[in-house]
Amino acid sequence: MDLSIISRTGGPVLFWRGPDFDRLDLTGPVVANWVNKGVGLFGDYDLGPDFTLFVPMPAGLHWRELVAILSVLLADGRVVLGTDAQASGSAAPDADFHAFVPLGHEDDESLTAAEEIFVYNPPALALSTPIDEDFIDVNSAIRAYPDVTPRRLQSTGTLLVGDQEIQWTESPNDSSSGILVSNSTPRPEEWATFLCHLLRGGESLLANGMDDGGMTDLASSLGEVRGRLGSWTK
C-alpha cells in the first residue's frame, strides 16, 4: 500500500470531529499531501528504519497524529503507540525515539529520553503552537514542506501498540465501501482495518470527545456505516 489510491480519491475521506465543535473534512488528495509533508518534516530527522516515533495519544487519536503515523509507516520507520488513550504515562520505547504529542503534554515524564519532541496544537485550523525553542512546533513547521515527496513510499514500516506488533498491512476485509466510525482511538486489533480502509480511499469518521448519541446521528447523516472502531460499540 502507498498513497497512489487515496491521492486520486475525490470527496472527503476523513471526517474529523473534535471537542468544542472542532471539525475538518479532508479529501483524499489533502490527506496524501499532509502525509507527504510529514515525510518531509521527519525526513530532516533521519526518517527511515532507525527512526522511531512514539505517539502516546494522551487525549485520544487526533487527525494530526494519524497523519504523522502514516508518514512514518510509509517511509520505512517505526511507530510506537501508547496503550492508554485517556491518561499520560504510556511506556516510551527503550531505544532511541522521537515523540509526537498535543500541546500541554510536552513535559510528560515519559518523554524525558526523547531525542526530539514534536508538539501540535489540537484545534483543526491552528497555524502554530505556542511552545519554547526546546520543542518542535508541528503546526508551523510542517507547512513549509512540499505536498509531494521524491521518496518512494510503501507500507514497509513497523507499527507497535505498546509491545504488540500490529500487522497493519493485512486487513481482514479490504473493501473501501461504507464509512468506518472511530470514537477516539482504534483498539490494537482494529488498526489494520482502519489504516487499510483509509489508504484505499474509504471514508472514515474520526471523533474525539463526542457522545454516543452524537456519533450515531453524525454517522447516519454521512452514509452507510461499515463498522465501528474504538470505544463506540453501540
Secondary structure, 3 states (H helix, E strand, C coil): CCCCCHHHCCCEEEEEECCCCCEEEEEHHHHHHHHHHHHHHHHCCCCCCCCEEEECCCCCCCHHHHHHHHHHHCECCEEEECCCCCCCCCCCCCCCCEEEEECCCCCCHHHCCCCCEEEECCCCCCCCCCCCCCCEEHHHHHHHCCCCCCCCCECCCEEEECCEEECCCCCCCCCCCCEEEEECCCCHHHHHHHHHHHHCCCEEEEECCCCHHHHHHHHHHHCCEEEEEECCCC
